[in-house]
Amino acid sequence: MMMHLGPHAAFIVTAYAAAIAIVAGLVAWIVLDQRHLARMLEEFEARGITRRSGRADGQKW
């Protein structure tokens, strides 16, 4: 079930592989950054540092 990609098969396969690697890298970076920021936020909250936009009554709006 292999498609015939013609004389440019190596370029096409390499381009798809590079695109997949880049997207996977970006997803990994975002996930790791989110975890890091969540840990930092927990640390700040444990030290008593709160968000400047937070209201005293805990309501968002």
N, C-alpha and C positions, 0 to 999 in steps of 0.2 A: 504494500500500500504506500510505497515511497513515491512521492511526486517527482517528476522530472523537472528540475529547475534550470536546466540549460547550462550554458557555459559560465554563468555567473553564480553557480550554486554555492561555491565557497564564500563569496561575498555576502550572499543572502543569509546563509546560515550564521556567519560571523556577526552580521548586523543584528539578527534576532537574538543571538546569545549575548551580545553587548547590551542590547536594550533590556533584556531580562535581568542581567547582572546589575545594571544601573538602577532599575526599578526596585529590585530586591535590596540593594544597598540603601536607597532612600527610605524604604519602609523600615529597615533595621535601624537606621539613624533616627527616624522619628520615634520609634518605639523606645529606644534607649534614652533619647532625650526626654520623653514623657516620663519615664521612670525616674530619671535624675531630678526633674523638676518636681515631681510628686514627693520625693524624699526631701528635697530642699524645703518645700512648703510645710511638710510635717515637722521638720526641724525648727522652722521659724515659728510655727504655731506652738510647739513645745516650749520655746523660749519666750512666748508671750507676744511675739510680733504678729500683728494681724494685718489684713489688707486695708489699705487706705480707703478703698471704696466701700468697705463693709459698714453696715449700720449697726447701731447699738442693739436694736431689737431683733437682729438676725434676718430681717427681711431684705430681699434683693431689690425690690422696687419701692 
